Amino acid sequence: MIALIAESFAKASLQHKFSSKLIIAIRPEDAQNFGMNLYDIKDHLVHVLK
């Protein structure tokens, strides 16, 4: 879901820049509860959004 949000923001920004940055906040407790590795998510987003 995070990647989808970030990719959608990036694509929309190509057409019309309405903000210079996107902030997605994830509480550490939620990341742990859902088994999310935030470093893996960061690496994926860096790769996808090049």
Backbone hydrogen bonds in HBPLUS format (Angstrom, degrees):
<---DONOR---> <-ACCEPTOR-->    atom                        ^
c    i                          cat <-CA-CA->   ^        H-A-AA   ^      H-
h    n   atom  resd res      DA  || num        DHA   H-A  angle D-A-AA Bond
n    s   type  num  typ     dist DA aas  dist angle  dist       angle   num
A0005-ILE N   A0001-MET O   2.99 MM   4  6.26 159.0  2.04 151.1 155.9     1
A0006-ALA N   A0002-ILE O   2.98 MM   4  6.22 167.4  2.00 154.4 157.6     2
A0007-GLU N   A0003-ALA O   2.82 MM   4  5.95 165.1  1.84 154.4 158.7     3
A0008-SER N   A0004-LEU O   2.94 MM   4  5.97 158.4  1.99 144.3 150.7     4
A0009-PHE N   A0005-ILE O   2.97 MM   4  6.18 157.0  2.03 148.1 154.3     5
A0010-ALA N   A0006-ALA O   2.95 MM   4  6.19 160.8  1.99 148.9 154.0     6
A0011-LYS N   A0007-GLU O   2.94 MM   4  6.15 163.7  1.96 152.2 156.1     7
A0012-ALA N   A0008-SER O   2.97 MM   4  6.09 162.7  2.00 148.6 153.8     8
A0013-SER N   A0009-PHE O   2.89 MM   4  6.02 146.3  2.00 145.6 155.3     9
A0014-LEU N   A0011-LYS O   3.19 MM   3  5.35 138.8  2.37  98.9 109.9    10
A0015-GLN N   A0012-ALA O   3.17 MM   3  5.43 130.8  2.43 101.3 113.0    11
A0016-HIS N   A0012-ALA O   3.02 MM   4  6.26 169.1  2.03 157.7 160.9    12
A0030-ASP N   A0027-ARG O   2.93 MM   3  5.24 120.8  2.29 106.3 121.1    13
A0031-ALA N   A0027-ARG O   3.02 MM   4  6.40 159.2  2.06 157.8 164.3    14
A0032-GLN N   A0028-PRO O   2.97 MM   4  6.19 158.5  2.01 148.3 153.8    15
A0033-ASN N   A0029-GLU O   2.85 MM   4  6.03 162.5  1.88 147.2 152.7    16
A0034-PHE N   A0030-ASP O   2.95 MM   4  6.03 151.6  2.03 149.3 155.2    17
A0036-MET N   A0031-ALA O   2.74 MM   5  4.73 159.4  1.78 150.6 151.5    18
A0035-GLY N   A0032-GLN O   3.18 MM   3  5.03 160.6  2.22 101.3 106.9    19
A0040-ASP N   A0037-ASN O   3.08 MM   3  5.38 121.0  2.44 103.7 117.5    20
A0041-ILE N   A0037-ASN O   3.11 MM   4  6.48 155.6  2.17 151.3 158.7    21
A0042-LYS N   A0038-LEU O   2.98 MM   4  6.14 159.3  2.02 142.8 148.2    22
A0043-ASP N   A0039-TYR O   2.96 MM   4  6.17 165.4  1.98 149.2 152.8    23
A0044-HIS N   A0040-ASP O   2.95 MM   4  6.12 158.2  2.00 146.7 152.7    24
A0045-LEU N   A0041-ILE O   2.95 MM   4  6.18 163.2  1.98 153.3 157.5    25
A0046-VAL N   A0042-LYS O   2.94 MM   4  6.15 160.1  1.98 154.9 160.4    26
A0047-HIS N   A0043-ASP O   3.09 MM   4  6.27 157.6  2.15 145.1 150.8    27
A0048-VAL N   A0044-HIS O   2.88 MM   4  6.10 166.4  1.89 156.5 160.2    28
A0049-LEU N   A0045-LEU O   2.90 MM   4  5.76 159.2  1.94 148.6 153.6    29
